[in-house]
Amino acid sequence: MNKRSIYIILLAIILLFTLYEELKLRPYLLKHHITTFYMADSLPNFLAVVVFFLGYMVIRFPVAEQKVASLIFAFVAGLTLYEVFQLWMPGRTFDVKDVIASVLGGVFCYLVSLIVNKMSRAKA
């Protein structure tokens, strides 16, 4: 299986999970006041980085391996800036847990890219 196929499958899985998370999991956690690891509030930030990264990897394929880290950094930086700008947005609040979730999403994406690259080299 080539890299693009792997990224397409991963994107499909993460989009389905995001749909489930937004429609079922998050409302359930909020309704039952489950605040374990603040998952209900911060998981969308984690997923946003993953969806942006996988979407980019599918749409702009192939992406040079040297560019992956800077690409992930750009997504994390963008979401972090958005979080900071919420300080001045009416009805929005800055939350450091969302920044942490975005960074963890970036780390996850980097690990995924390493695994995909290793798998593609092993097949070659």
DSSP file (Angstrom, degrees, kcal/mol; ACC not computed):
  #  RESIDUE AA STRUCTURE BP1 BP2  ACC     N-H-->O    O-->H-N    N-H-->O    O-->H-N    TCO  KAPPA ALPHA  PHI   PSI    X-CA   Y-CA   Z-CA
    1    1 A M              0   0    0      0, 0.0   122,-0.1     0, 0.0     2,-0.1   0.000 360.0 360.0 360.0 134.0    0.0    0.0    0.0
    2    2 A N     >  -     0   0    0      1,-0.1     4,-1.9   121,-0.0     5,-0.1  -0.326 360.0-104.3 -84.4 169.5    1.4    3.4   -0.9
    3    3 A K  H  > S+     0   0    0      1,-0.2     4,-2.6     2,-0.2     5,-0.2   0.896 117.8  53.4 -59.8 -43.9    1.7    6.4    1.3
    4    4 A R  H  > S+     0   0    0      1,-0.2     4,-2.5     2,-0.2    -1,-0.2   0.906 107.5  51.4 -62.6 -41.0   -1.2    8.3   -0.2
    5    5 A S  H  > S+     0   0    0      2,-0.2     4,-2.4     1,-0.2    -1,-0.2   0.901 109.9  50.2 -61.2 -40.7   -3.6    5.3    0.3
    6    6 A I  H  X S+     0   0    0     -4,-1.9     4,-2.7     1,-0.2    -2,-0.2   0.932 111.3  48.0 -63.7 -45.0   -2.6    5.1    3.9
    7    7 A Y  H  X S+     0   0    0     -4,-2.6     4,-2.5     2,-0.2    -2,-0.2   0.876 110.5  52.1 -64.6 -36.4   -3.2    8.9    4.4
    8    8 A I  H  X S+     0   0    0     -4,-2.5     4,-2.4    -5,-0.2    -1,-0.2   0.931 111.7  46.2 -64.0 -45.0   -6.6    8.6    2.7
    9    9 A I  H  X S+     0   0    0     -4,-2.4     4,-2.4     2,-0.2    -2,-0.2   0.928 113.7  48.5 -63.3 -45.0   -7.6    5.7    5.0
   10   10 A L  H  X S+     0   0    0     -4,-2.7     4,-2.6     1,-0.2    -2,-0.2   0.895 111.1  50.8 -62.4 -40.2   -6.4    7.6    8.0
   11   11 A L  H  X S+     0   0    0     -4,-2.5     4,-2.5     2,-0.2    -1,-0.2   0.919 109.9  49.8 -63.5 -43.5   -8.3   10.7    7.0
   12   12 A A  H  X S+     0   0    0     -4,-2.4     4,-2.1     1,-0.2    -2,-0.2   0.918 112.6  47.7 -61.1 -43.3  -11.5    8.7    6.5
   13   13 A I  H  X S+     0   0    0     -4,-2.4     4,-2.5     1,-0.2    -2,-0.2   0.932 113.4  46.5 -63.4 -46.3  -11.1    7.1    9.9
   14   14 A I  H  X S+     0   0    0     -4,-2.6     4,-2.4     1,-0.2    -1,-0.2   0.851 111.3  52.1 -69.5 -33.0  -10.4   10.4   11.7
   15   15 A L  H  X S+     0   0    0     -4,-2.5     4,-2.2     2,-0.2    -1,-0.2   0.905 110.9  47.7 -67.7 -40.2  -13.3   12.2    9.9
   16   16 A L  H  X S+     0   0    0     -4,-2.1     4,-2.3    -5,-0.2    -2,-0.2   0.913 113.5  47.9 -64.6 -41.9  -15.7    9.4   11.0
   17   17 A F  H  X S+     0   0    0     -4,-2.5     4,-3.1     2,-0.2    -2,-0.2   0.899 110.3  52.1 -65.3 -39.1  -14.4    9.6   14.5
   18   18 A T  H  X S+     0   0    0     -4,-2.4     4,-2.6     2,-0.2     5,-0.2   0.906 109.2  50.2 -63.2 -41.3  -14.7   13.4   14.5
   19   19 A L  H  X S+     0   0    0     -4,-2.2     4,-2.3     2,-0.2     5,-0.3   0.933 113.5  45.4 -60.9 -46.6  -18.3   13.1   13.3
   20   20 A Y  H  X>S+     0   0    0     -4,-2.3     4,-2.8     1,-0.2     5,-1.8   0.915 112.5  52.0 -61.5 -43.7  -19.0   10.6   16.2
   21   21 A E  I  <>S+     0   0    0     -4,-3.1     5,-3.1     3,-0.2    -2,-0.2   0.914 114.4  41.4 -61.6 -44.1  -17.2   12.8   18.6
   22   22 A E  I  <5S+     0   0    0     -4,-2.6    -1,-0.2    -5,-0.2    -2,-0.2   0.869 123.5  36.5 -73.6 -36.6  -19.2   15.9   17.7
   23   23 A L  I  <5S+     0   0    0     -4,-2.3    -2,-0.2    -5,-0.2    -3,-0.2   0.815 136.7   3.3 -88.6 -31.6  -22.6   14.2   17.5
   24   24 A K  I  X5S+     0   0    0     -4,-2.8     4,-1.9    -5,-0.3    -3,-0.2   0.764 123.8  46.9-120.5 -56.2  -22.5   11.6   20.2
   25   25 A L  I  ><S+     0   0    0     -5,-1.8     4,-2.7     2,-0.2     5,-0.2   0.943 112.4  45.7 -65.3 -52.3  -19.4   11.6   22.4
   26   26 A R  H  ><S+     0   0    0     -5,-3.1     4,-2.6    -6,-0.2     5,-0.2   0.930 114.0  47.7 -61.7 -48.1  -19.0   15.2   23.3
   27   27 A P  H  > S+     0   0    0      0, 0.0     4,-2.6     0, 0.0    -1,-0.2   0.895 113.0  50.9 -59.7 -36.9  -22.7   15.9   24.1
   28   28 A Y  H  X S+     0   0    0     -4,-1.9     4,-2.2     2,-0.2    -2,-0.2   0.944 111.4  46.5 -63.5 -47.6  -22.7   12.7   26.3
   29   29 A L  H  <>S+     0   0    0     -4,-2.7     5,-2.5     1,-0.2    -1,-0.2   0.904 115.8  45.4 -62.6 -41.8  -19.6   13.9   28.2
   30   30 A L  H ><5S+     0   0    0     -4,-2.6     3,-1.0    -5,-0.2    -1,-0.2   0.901 112.4  51.0 -69.1 -40.4  -20.9   17.4   28.7
   31   31 A K  H 3<5S+     0   0    0     -4,-2.6    -2,-0.2    -5,-0.2    -1,-0.2   0.881 115.2  41.8 -64.2 -38.9  -24.4   16.2   29.7
   32   32 A H  T 3<5S-     0   0    0     -4,-2.2    -1,-0.2    -5,-0.2    -2,-0.2   0.266 109.8-121.5 -95.5  11.6  -23.0   13.8   32.3
   33   33 A H  T < 5 +     0   0    0     -3,-1.0     2,-0.9     1,-0.2    -3,-0.2   0.838  50.4 165.2  53.9  38.1  -20.4   16.3   33.5
   34   34 A I      < +     0   0    0     -5,-2.5     6,-0.4    -6,-0.2    -1,-0.2  -0.776   8.4 169.3 -86.8 111.4  -17.5   13.9   32.8
   35   35 A T    >   +     0   0    0     -2,-0.9     3,-2.5    -3,-0.1     2,-0.2   0.149  14.3 151.7-110.7  18.6  -14.5   16.1   32.9
   36   36 A T  G >  S-     0   0    0      1,-0.3     3,-1.8     2,-0.1     4,-0.2  -0.331  86.3 -16.9 -55.7 118.9  -11.8   13.4   32.8
   37   37 A F  G 3  S-     0   0    0      1,-0.3    -1,-0.3    -2,-0.2     5,-0.1   0.644 107.8 -88.7  58.0  17.1   -8.8   15.0   31.1
   38   38 A Y  G <> S+     0   0    0     -3,-2.5     4,-2.4     1,-0.1     3,-0.4   0.822  79.6 155.6  54.0  32.7  -11.1   17.8   29.9
   39   39 A M  H <>  +     0   0    0     -3,-1.8     4,-2.2     1,-0.2    -2,-0.1   0.871  61.7  56.2 -60.6 -40.4  -11.7   15.6   26.8
   40   40 A A  H  4 S+     0   0    0     -6,-0.4    -1,-0.2     1,-0.2   -10,-0.1   0.866 116.0  36.6 -63.2 -35.5  -15.1   17.1   25.9
   41   41 A D  H  4 S+     0   0    0     -3,-0.4    -1,-0.2     1,-0.1    -2,-0.2   0.847 127.2  30.9 -86.1 -35.2  -13.7   20.6   25.7
   42   42 A S  H >X S+     0   0    0     -4,-2.4     4,-1.4     1,-0.1     3,-1.0   0.633  92.5  85.4-105.1 -15.7  -10.2   20.1   24.2
   43   43 A L  H 3X S+     0   0    0     -4,-2.2     4,-2.7    -5,-0.3     5,-0.2   0.861  85.1  61.1 -57.9 -37.1  -10.6   17.0   22.0
   44   44 A P  H 3> S+     0   0    0      0, 0.0     4,-2.1     0, 0.0    -1,-0.3   0.857 102.5  52.2 -59.1 -32.3  -11.8   19.1   19.0
   45   45 A N  H <> S+     0   0    0     -3,-1.0     4,-1.5     2,-0.2    -2,-0.2   0.906 110.3  47.6 -68.4 -41.0   -8.5   21.1   19.1
   46   46 A F  H  X S+     0   0    0     -4,-1.4     4,-1.6     1,-0.2     3,-0.2   0.948 114.4  46.7 -60.5 -49.5   -6.5   17.8   19.0
   47   47 A L  H  X S+     0   0    0     -4,-2.7     4,-3.0     1,-0.2     5,-0.2   0.830 104.6  61.7 -65.1 -33.2   -8.7   16.5   16.1
   48   48 A A  H  X S+     0   0    0     -4,-2.1     4,-2.6    -5,-0.2     5,-0.2   0.927 105.2  46.5 -60.7 -45.2   -8.4   19.8   14.2
   49   49 A V  H  X S+     0   0    0     -4,-1.5     4,-2.6     1,-0.2    -1,-0.2   0.922 114.3  48.4 -62.0 -43.6   -4.7   19.5   13.9
   50   50 A V  H  X S+     0   0    0     -4,-1.6     4,-2.8     2,-0.2     5,-0.3   0.920 113.0  46.6 -64.9 -44.3   -5.0   15.8   12.8
   51   51 A V  H  X S+     0   0    0     -4,-3.0     4,-2.6     2,-0.2     5,-0.2   0.926 113.8  48.2 -65.0 -44.9   -7.8   16.6   10.2
   52   52 A F  H  X S+     0   0    0     -4,-2.6     4,-2.4    -5,-0.2    -2,-0.2   0.939 115.0  45.9 -59.2 -47.1   -5.8   19.6    8.8
   53   53 A F  H  X S+     0   0    0     -4,-2.6     4,-2.6    -5,-0.2    -2,-0.2   0.956 116.1  42.6 -62.9 -52.4   -2.6   17.5    8.5
   54   54 A L  H  X S+     0   0    0     -4,-2.8     4,-1.9     1,-0.2    -1,-0.2   0.896 114.1  52.4 -64.5 -39.4   -4.2   14.4    7.0
   55   55 A G  H  X S+     0   0    0     -4,-2.6     4,-2.8    -5,-0.3     5,-0.3   0.921 111.1  47.1 -60.5 -44.2   -6.3   16.5    4.6
   56   56 A Y  H  X S+     0   0    0     -4,-2.4     4,-2.8    -5,-0.2    -2,-0.2   0.913 110.0  53.0 -63.0 -42.9   -3.2   18.4    3.5
   57   57 A M  H  < S+     0   0    0     -4,-2.6    -1,-0.2     1,-0.2    -2,-0.2   0.835 114.6  42.3 -64.3 -31.8   -1.2   15.1    3.0
   58   58 A V  H >< S+     0   0    0     -4,-1.9     3,-0.7    -5,-0.2    -2,-0.2   0.923 120.0  40.5 -78.4 -46.8   -4.0   13.7    0.8
   59   59 A I  H 3< S+     0   0    0     -4,-2.8    -2,-0.2     1,-0.2    -3,-0.2   0.907 123.7  36.2 -71.8 -43.1   -4.7   16.8   -1.2
   60   60 A R  T 3< S-     0   0    0     -4,-2.8    -1,-0.2    -5,-0.3    -2,-0.1   0.115  94.7-175.0-100.0  21.3   -1.1   18.0   -1.8
   61   61 A F    <   +     0   0    0     -3,-0.7     2,-0.1     2,-0.1    -3,-0.1  -0.351  56.4  47.5 -62.6 139.9    0.4   14.6   -2.1
   62   62 A P  S    S+     0   0    0      0, 0.0     2,-0.5     0, 0.0    -4,-0.1   0.571  71.1 178.7 -85.1 149.8    3.4   14.0   -2.3
   63   63 A V        -     0   0    0     -6,-0.1     5,-0.1    -2,-0.1    -2,-0.1  -0.955  34.6-110.5-113.6 130.7    4.8   16.2    0.4
   64   64 A A    >>  -     0   0    0     -2,-0.5     3,-1.4     1,-0.1     4,-0.7  -0.317  20.7-127.9 -61.3 139.1    8.5   16.1    1.0
   65   65 A E  H >> S+     0   0    0      1,-0.3     3,-0.7     2,-0.2     4,-0.5   0.820 109.1  58.8 -58.5 -32.0    9.5   14.4    4.3
   66   66 A Q  H 34 S+     0   0    0      1,-0.2     4,-0.5     2,-0.1    -1,-0.3   0.754 103.5  53.2 -68.8 -23.4   11.6   17.5    5.3
   67   67 A K  H <> S+     0   0    0     -3,-1.4     4,-2.3     1,-0.2    -1,-0.2   0.644  87.1  82.1 -86.7 -15.7    8.5   19.7    5.0
   68   68 A V  H <X S+     0   0    0     -4,-0.7     4,-2.6    -3,-0.7     5,-0.2   0.910  90.0  48.8 -61.1 -47.0    6.3   17.6    7.3
   69   69 A A  H  X S+     0   0    0     -4,-0.5     4,-2.4     1,-0.2    -1,-0.2   0.911 114.1  45.7 -62.3 -43.0    7.6   19.0   10.6
   70   70 A S  H  > S+     0   0    0     -4,-0.5     4,-2.1     2,-0.2    -1,-0.2   0.852 111.7  53.5 -69.7 -32.2    7.2   22.6    9.5
   71   71 A L  H  X S+     0   0    0     -4,-2.3     4,-1.9     2,-0.2    -2,-0.2   0.940 110.9  45.1 -63.8 -48.4    3.7   21.8    8.1
   72   72 A I  H  X S+     0   0    0     -4,-2.6     4,-2.6     1,-0.2     5,-0.2   0.915 111.5  53.5 -62.5 -43.4    2.6   20.4   11.4
   73   73 A F  H  X S+     0   0    0     -4,-2.4     4,-3.0    -5,-0.2    -1,-0.2   0.895 106.7  53.0 -58.2 -40.7    4.2   23.4   13.3
   74   74 A A  H  X S+     0   0    0     -4,-2.1     4,-2.4     2,-0.2    -1,-0.2   0.908 109.9  47.2 -63.2 -42.2    2.2   25.8   11.0
   75   75 A F  H  X S+     0   0    0     -4,-1.9     4,-2.2     2,-0.2    -2,-0.2   0.932 115.0  45.6 -64.8 -45.1   -1.1   24.0   11.9
   76   76 A V  H  X S+     0   0    0     -4,-2.6     4,-2.3     2,-0.2    -2,-0.2   0.917 113.7  49.6 -64.6 -43.2   -0.4   24.0   15.6
   77   77 A A  H  X S+     0   0    0     -4,-3.0     4,-2.8    -5,-0.2     5,-0.2   0.907 110.3  51.2 -63.0 -42.0    0.8   27.7   15.5
   78   78 A G  H  X S+     0   0    0     -4,-2.4     4,-2.2    -5,-0.2    -2,-0.2   0.921 112.2  44.8 -61.8 -44.6   -2.4   28.7   13.6
   79   79 A L  H  X S+     0   0    0     -4,-2.2     4,-2.0     2,-0.2    -1,-0.2   0.857 113.0  52.0 -68.7 -33.7   -4.7   27.0   16.1
   80   80 A T  H  X S+     0   0    0     -4,-2.3     4,-2.3     2,-0.2    -2,-0.2   0.920 109.7  48.7 -67.5 -43.0   -2.6   28.5   19.0
   81   81 A L  H  X S+     0   0    0     -4,-2.8     4,-2.9     1,-0.2    -2,-0.2   0.913 109.9  52.2 -61.4 -42.3   -2.9   32.0   17.5
   82   82 A Y  H  X S+     0   0    0     -4,-2.2     4,-0.9     1,-0.2    -1,-0.2   0.908 108.8  50.8 -59.3 -40.9   -6.7   31.5   17.1
   83   83 A E  H  < S+     0   0    0     -4,-2.0     3,-0.5     1,-0.2     4,-0.2   0.908 111.4  47.4 -64.1 -41.6   -6.9   30.4   20.8
   84   84 A V  H >< S+     0   0    0     -4,-2.3     3,-2.0     1,-0.2     4,-0.2   0.911 106.9  56.9 -65.8 -42.4   -5.0   33.6   21.8
   85   85 A F  H >< S+     0   0    0     -4,-2.9     3,-1.7     1,-0.3    -1,-0.2   0.714  89.2  76.3 -62.7 -19.5   -7.2   35.8   19.6
   86   86 A Q  G >< S+     0   0    0     -4,-0.9     3,-0.9    -3,-0.5    -1,-0.3   0.693  76.4  76.4 -66.0 -15.9  -10.2   34.5   21.5
   87   87 A L  G <  S+     0   0    0     -3,-2.0    -1,-0.3     1,-0.2    -2,-0.2   0.816 104.0  36.3 -59.9 -29.1   -9.2   36.8   24.3
   88   88 A W  G <  S+     0   0    0     -3,-1.7    -1,-0.2    -4,-0.2    -2,-0.2   0.280  96.9  98.8-108.5   8.6  -10.6   39.6   22.3
   89   89 A M  S X  S-     0   0    0     -3,-0.9     3,-1.8    -4,-0.2     2,-0.1  -0.857  77.0-119.8-100.0 125.7  -13.6   37.8   20.8
   90   90 A P  T 3  S+     0   0    0      0, 0.0     3,-0.1     0, 0.0    -2,-0.1  -0.385  97.2  13.3 -62.3 135.8  -17.0   38.3   22.4
   91   91 A G  T 3  S+     0   0    0      1,-0.3     2,-0.3    -2,-0.1    -5,-0.0   0.470 108.7 100.5  79.8   1.5  -18.4   35.0   23.7
   92   92 A R    <   -     0   0    0     -3,-1.8     2,-0.4    -6,-0.3    -1,-0.3  -0.844  54.4-155.8-116.7 155.1  -15.1   33.1   23.3
   93   93 A T        -     0   0    0     -2,-0.3     2,-0.3    -3,-0.1    -6,-0.2  -0.989  18.0-122.0-134.1 142.9  -12.6   32.2   26.0
   94   94 A F        -     0   0    0     -2,-0.4     2,-0.4    -8,-0.1   -10,-0.1  -0.609  30.5-174.8 -75.8 137.5   -8.9   31.4   25.9
   95   95 A D    >>  -     0   0    0     -2,-0.3     4,-1.2     1,-0.1     3,-1.0  -0.949  23.8-156.5-140.4 118.2   -8.1   28.0   27.3
   96   96 A V  H 3> S+     0   0    0     -2,-0.4     4,-2.3     1,-0.3     5,-0.2   0.795  95.5  65.0 -63.5 -28.0   -4.5   26.7   27.8
   97   97 A K  H 3> S+     0   0    0      1,-0.2     4,-2.3     2,-0.2    -1,-0.3   0.839  98.8  53.7 -63.9 -31.7   -5.9   23.2   27.7
   98   98 A D  H <> S+     0   0    0     -3,-1.0     4,-2.0     2,-0.2    -1,-0.2   0.875 107.5  50.0 -69.0 -36.8   -6.9   23.8   24.1
   99   99 A V  H  X S+     0   0    0     -4,-1.2     4,-2.3     2,-0.2    -2,-0.2   0.923 111.1  49.1 -65.2 -43.9   -3.3   24.9   23.3
  100  100 A I  H  X S+     0   0    0     -4,-2.3     4,-2.7     1,-0.2    -2,-0.2   0.907 110.0  51.6 -61.6 -42.2   -2.0   21.7   24.9
  101  101 A A  H  X S+     0   0    0     -4,-2.3     4,-2.1     1,-0.2    -1,-0.2   0.882 109.2  50.6 -62.9 -38.2   -4.5   19.6   22.9
  102  102 A S  H  X S+     0   0    0     -4,-2.0     4,-2.0     2,-0.2    -1,-0.2   0.915 111.0  48.2 -65.0 -42.8   -3.3   21.3   19.7
  103  103 A V  H  X S+     0   0    0     -4,-2.3     4,-2.3     2,-0.2    -2,-0.2   0.919 111.4  49.8 -64.1 -43.5    0.4   20.6   20.6
  104  104 A L  H  X S+     0   0    0     -4,-2.7     4,-2.5     1,-0.2    -1,-0.2   0.878 108.3  53.9 -63.2 -36.8   -0.5   17.0   21.4
  105  105 A G  H  X S+     0   0    0     -4,-2.1     4,-2.4     2,-0.2    -1,-0.2   0.892 108.2  50.5 -61.7 -39.7   -2.3   16.7   18.1
  106  106 A G  H  X S+     0   0    0     -4,-2.0     4,-2.3     2,-0.2    -2,-0.2   0.907 110.0  48.6 -64.2 -42.8    0.9   18.0   16.4
  107  107 A V  H  X S+     0   0    0     -4,-2.3     4,-2.4     2,-0.2    -2,-0.2   0.917 111.2  51.2 -62.9 -43.1    3.0   15.4   18.2
  108  108 A F  H  X S+     0   0    0     -4,-2.5     4,-2.5     1,-0.2    -2,-0.2   0.928 109.8  49.7 -58.9 -46.4    0.5   12.7   17.2
  109  109 A C  H  X S+     0   0    0     -4,-2.4     4,-2.5     1,-0.2    -1,-0.2   0.896 109.6  51.1 -61.3 -41.3    0.7   13.8   13.5
  110  110 A Y  H  X S+     0   0    0     -4,-2.3     4,-2.1     2,-0.2    -1,-0.2   0.918 110.8  48.3 -63.5 -42.7    4.4   13.8   13.5
  111  111 A L  H  X S+     0   0    0     -4,-2.4     4,-2.3     2,-0.2    -2,-0.2   0.902 110.5  51.9 -63.9 -40.5    4.5   10.2   14.9
  112  112 A V  H  X S+     0   0    0     -4,-2.5     4,-2.8     1,-0.2     5,-0.2   0.926 108.9  50.4 -60.4 -44.4    1.9    9.1   12.3
  113  113 A S  H  X S+     0   0    0     -4,-2.5     4,-2.3     1,-0.2    -1,-0.2   0.884 109.9  50.5 -64.0 -37.2    4.1   10.6    9.5
  114  114 A L  H  X S+     0   0    0     -4,-2.1     4,-2.3     2,-0.2    -1,-0.2   0.916 112.3  46.9 -64.1 -42.5    7.1    8.7   10.9
  115  115 A I  H  X S+     0   0    0     -4,-2.3     4,-2.7     2,-0.2    -2,-0.2   0.921 112.5  49.1 -66.1 -44.4    5.2    5.4   11.0
  116  116 A V  H  X S+     0   0    0     -4,-2.8     4,-2.3     2,-0.2    -2,-0.2   0.917 112.7  48.0 -62.0 -43.5    3.8    5.9    7.5
  117  117 A N  H  X S+     0   0    0     -4,-2.3     4,-2.0    -5,-0.2    -1,-0.2   0.903 112.1  49.2 -63.9 -41.0    7.3    6.7    6.1
  118  118 A K  H  X S+     0   0    0     -4,-2.3     4,-2.0     1,-0.2    -2,-0.2   0.906 111.5  49.5 -65.5 -40.7    8.8    3.7    7.9
  119  119 A M  H  X S+     0   0    0     -4,-2.7     4,-1.5     1,-0.2    -2,-0.2   0.903 111.0  49.2 -64.2 -40.8    6.0    1.5    6.5
  120  120 A S  H  X S+     0   0    0     -4,-2.3     4,-1.0     1,-0.2    -1,-0.2   0.851 111.6  49.0 -70.3 -32.8    6.5    2.8    2.9
  121  121 A R  H  < S+     0   0    0     -4,-2.0    -1,-0.2     1,-0.2    -2,-0.2   0.870 107.8  54.6 -71.7 -36.1   10.3    2.2    3.1
  122  122 A A  H  < S+     0   0    0     -4,-2.0    -2,-0.2     1,-0.2    -1,-0.2   0.843 108.4  49.2 -66.5 -32.7    9.8   -1.3    4.5
  123  123 A K  H  <        0   0    0     -4,-1.5    -1,-0.2     1,-0.2    -2,-0.2   0.767 360.0 360.0 -75.1 -26.5    7.6   -2.2    1.4
  124  124 A A     <        0   0    0     -4,-1.0    -1,-0.2    -5,-0.1    -2,-0.2   0.486 360.0 360.0 -77.2 360.0   10.1   -0.8   -1.0
